[in-house]
Amino acid sequence: MMRSKFKMFFLILGLAWIDPAFSALEFEVVSDRVGAQPIAIVPFAGNEAMMDVAQVIEDDLVRTGLFYSLERGDMLERPSEPKSIDYRNWKAVNMDNIVIGSMRQDPGSDRVTVRFYLFDVLRGEQRLGFEMPAADPKQLRYTAHQIADLIFENLTGIPGVFNTKIAYVASKGYGLDRTYALMVSDWDGYNPRTVAKSREPLMSPQWSPDRKRLAYVGYDRGRSSIYLHDVATGKVRSLVSEKGINGSPAWSPDWKRLAVTLSYESNPDIYVIEIASGSKRRITTSPGIDTEPAWSPDGQSLVYTSERGGPPQIYMVSASGGTPQRMTFEGRQNLRASFSPDGKQLVLVNLQDSRYRIALLNLADKTMQIVSDGRFDEGPSFAPNGAVIIYATQGPQGAELATVSTDGRIRQRLSQKGDVREPAWSPLLKR
């Protein structure tokens, strides 16, 4: 697992483009609905010639595993306005909440305004009601994700992540014909775009905190490089390309620095690079390999994987350097750690009984909880709400992405033909 971090590769750079060779991820909920809330998403009035916004909202909520929906054929009525609701019809089919809405094309333009309401059936009262900003018809899917976010947060108290992105590495083919692509898609696998393409592996995509750039590792002219890709413009900047290893980029919370692994001075160690100037500061000095850094949410600390004491374990050090502290002791190896958004936990890869699985380390009491059930799970990344983890696992057709709730109860798979690895969940858009 550690060896793969240092592979060399060639990179083709340019604007993000649609690549038919790499299809959208297919989303499958694999958990049962025990404990899920019943909710009815009524088809929105006026959507006959437009996108089915209600279906996207329903898919978002159901895919969390926290809700199950009423089949449209079982609905006794289909209201679009609050005054039309007969709560007896929804109590009869055991619904807790219902969502209704309407869509209209604005006069004199092709933009569409969506209005929706969320109602508590048992109390017979409105919980939410919004008219969303008018949107281009091509952007209605994002409007639907925004509505799902609002509903999810109202019902759970947790911010929704439906209007986020994921970056990942996809590969197809065999031997000399194998092709790799750095992809960006919506959280549910829709709208996949190719950011970079190569005949050699691509690695370690990481989102900037403002969601405007991706850092990743590529190879150019016989040397590995860390690149910064502007998501909006497609412009690419090579930040560092020293001799030896240039790997494992991680953004600081203030967007101004990257923690990276470099080996140009000696063994692979952790460095911090100022993005504006390119200046470097060495953080660790170890006779073994130090790699895979990640920042704490307050920017004061770094966790990383180190072999300084033997097999790989997780260590923590001040972001300005100093004496590192070993954080993990349970399992033969622990790798690829990163902080939860609230800074209270680490997600990591734990090796026990010949199985690499995703685990959570509570920083207060140092207890560890295994949350995945595969044999070779890797590359965990927290959702920005801290409630879900995305990672890569071994599926029937090769590597695929999976998600798991932090309590380990709700699991889902996102797959496509070929291998899909190295997922990174984007931050939330600011409202």
Beta strands, then each sheet from edge to edge (+ up, - down):
strand 1: 26-29
strand 2: 37-41
strand 3: 67-69
strand 4: 97-105
strand 5: 112-120
strand 6: 125-131
strand 7: 165-172
strand 8: 179-186
strand 9: 193-198
strand 10: 203-207
strand 11: 213-220
strand 12: 223-230
strand 13: 236-240
strand 14: 246-251
strand 15: 257-262
strand 16: 269-274
strand 17: 280-282
strand 18: 290-295
strand 19: 301-306
strand 20: 313-318
strand 21: 325-326
strand 22: 333-339
strand 23: 345-352
strand 24: 355-362
strand 25: 368-370
strand 26: 378-382
strand 27: 388-395
strand 28: 398-405
strand 29: 411-415
strand 30: 419-425
sheet 1: 1+ 29- 28+ 27- 26+
sheet 2: 3+ 2+ 4+ 5- 6+
sheet 3: 9+ 8- 7+ 30-
sheet 4: 10+ 11- 12+ 13-
sheet 5: 14+ 15- 16+ 17-
sheet 6: 18+ 19- 20+ 21-
sheet 7: 22+ 23- 24+ 25-
end
